[in-house]
Amino acid sequence: MSLRPPRSISGQSSTGLSPLEYELASARADALGRQGRKTEAALARLASWSPETNCGTDRQTLLDDASDAVWALFIQREMCGFHNDRDVIRLYQIPGEVLARLGAAHK
């Protein structure tokens, strides 16, 4: 008769991932969600900017913030294994002027 350890301590869960792999995947997914919300907020601030109601913030700063947030979102997606960004660009309606600045260093 052979004995096998319970699944809870055998290192494999019902998902086929070890507990460590499961925690890492969970942390990556959580970080992706947080970055998505940051991106949405930065793009909304940029879209709502107008010269009359700028509240002391110039458009260049908002454009830089939005491009940094989108860049971080793309990097986080790569870490999660998502390599196609076309759907994200369409979903978040990312303007071309933001995409043109991705990865650029700011003054």
C-alpha positions in Angstrom: 0.0 0.0 0.0 1.3 3.4 -0.9 0.6 6.6 0.9 0.5 10.1 -0.6 0.6 13.3 1.4 -2.5 15.5 1.5 -2.8 18.1 -1.3 -2.6 20.9 1.2 1.1 20.0 1.9 2.1 18.2 -1.2 3.1 21.4 -3.0 0.4 21.2 -5.7 -3.0 22.8 -5.4 -6.1 21.9 -7.5 -4.9 24.6 -10.0 -1.7 22.8 -10.6 0.4 25.6 -9.1 2.5 25.4 -6.0 1.5 27.6 -3.1 4.4 30.0 -3.9 3.5 30.1 -7.6 -0.1 30.8 -6.7 0.8 33.7 -4.4 3.1 35.2 -7.0 0.4 35.0 -9.7 -2.0 36.6 -7.2 0.4 39.4 -6.5 1.0 40.1 -10.2 -2.7 40.1 -10.9 -3.3 42.5 -8.0 -0.5 44.8 -9.2 -2.0 44.8 -12.7 -5.4 45.8 -11.4 -3.9 48.7 -9.4 -1.9 49.9 -12.3 -5.0 49.7 -14.5 -6.8 52.0 -12.1 -3.9 54.4 -12.0 -3.9 54.5 -15.8 -7.6 55.1 -16.0 -7.3 58.0 -13.5 -4.3 59.6 -15.3 -6.1 59.4 -18.7 -9.3 60.8 -17.2 -7.3 63.8 -15.8 -5.7 64.4 -19.2 -9.1 64.1 -21.0 -10.8 66.5 -18.6 -8.1 69.2 -18.9 -9.0 72.5 -20.5 -7.3 75.8 -20.6 -10.1 77.5 -18.7 -10.2 74.9 -15.8 -6.6 73.9 -15.6 -6.4 74.4 -11.8 -2.7 75.2 -12.0 -1.7 72.1 -13.8 -0.3 72.4 -17.3 -1.2 69.9 -20.0 2.4 68.7 -20.4 2.5 67.4 -16.8 -0.8 65.5 -17.3 0.5 64.1 -20.6 3.7 63.0 -18.9 1.8 61.4 -16.0 -0.5 59.6 -18.4 2.4 58.2 -20.5 4.2 57.1 -17.4 1.0 55.3 -16.2 0.4 53.6 -19.5 4.1 52.6 -19.8 3.9 51.0 -16.3 0.7 49.2 -17.3 2.3 47.7 -20.4 5.3 46.6 -18.3 3.0 45.0 -15.7 1.0 43.2 -18.5 4.3 41.8 -19.9 5.2 40.5 -16.4 1.8 38.7 -16.4 2.4 37.2 -19.8 0.2 39.4 -21.9 2.1 40.5 -25.0 -0.5 42.2 -27.1 -1.3 45.7 -26.2 -3.8 46.6 -29.0 -6.8 45.6 -26.9 -5.6 47.7 -23.9 -5.1 50.7 -26.2 -8.7 50.3 -27.5 -10.2 49.5 -24.0 -8.6 52.5 -22.3 -8.9 54.7 -25.5 -5.3 55.8 -25.1 -4.6 58.8 -27.3 -1.8 58.7 -29.9 0.0 61.6 -28.2 0.3 59.4 -25.0 1.5 56.4 -27.0 4.1 58.5 -28.7 5.7 59.4 -25.4 5.9 55.9 -23.9 9.3 55.2 -22.4 10.5 58.8 -22.9 12.6 60.4 -20.2 11.2 63.7 -18.9 13.2 66.8 -18.2 
